[in-house]
């Protein structure tokens, strides 16, 4: 009776060590870019080029940046302008999940910053 229990404990211990080792070997997430998560519907700030041709960065007056993109609003012509954007969804803290812009209003042809 002692042998099966000892074997069972050895197997369980080995699984626990293997799980910890596997967890420590998983690749770490990429470093987060200086883009702030946001859950608001409208954002106002200076529109800047982002990390790709389809992703832009909106820098608010307090210096916080939000990654944005749009398939329905032409953002490229407004780089360097102060704009108010209406978004759907939440912008994440990196450029892989930018907020989707559904509407844009130009505030000024120059950024106030």
C-alpha positions, 0 to 999 in steps of 0.5 A, spaced: 500 500 500 505 504 501 508 503 494 502 506 490 502 512 495 509 514 494 509 513 487 502 517 486 506 523 490 512 522 486 508 523 480 504 529 483 510 532 485 513 532 478 507 535 475 507 541 479 515 542 478 514 541 470 508 546 471 512 551 474 518 550 469 513 551 463 510 557 466 517 560 467 519 558 460 513 562 457 515 568 452 514 575 456 509 579 453 512 585 448 514 591 452 508 596 452 508 602 448 506 609 451 499 608 449 494 609 455 487 605 455 481 609 454 474 607 455 471 614 453 466 615 447 470 621 445 477 624 445 480 630 443 487 631 441 493 632 436 493 626 431 500 623 430 502 618 425 502 611 429 507 605 428 504 603 421 500 606 416 493 604 418 494 606 426 495 613 428 496 616 435 492 621 438 495 625 444 491 629 449 493 635 452 495 632 458 500 628 454 496 621 454 496 618 448 491 613 445 492 608 439 486 609 434 485 607 427 479 607 422 476 603 416 471 609 415 474 615 417 480 618 413 485 620 418 491 620 414 490 627 412 489 630 419 496 628 422 498 634 425 491 637 426 487 638 433 481 633 432 475 630 436 474 623 435 468 619 436 470 611 438 467 605 439 471 600 443 476 600 448 483 603 446 489 598 449 495 600 452 499 598 445 498 599 438 495 592 437 488 593 439 487 601 437 480 604 438 476 604 432 474 611 430 467 612 427 467 620 427 472 625 426 471 633 427 477 637 426 478 642 432 484 646 429 489 645 423 494 646 428 495 642 434 495 647 441 500 643 444 
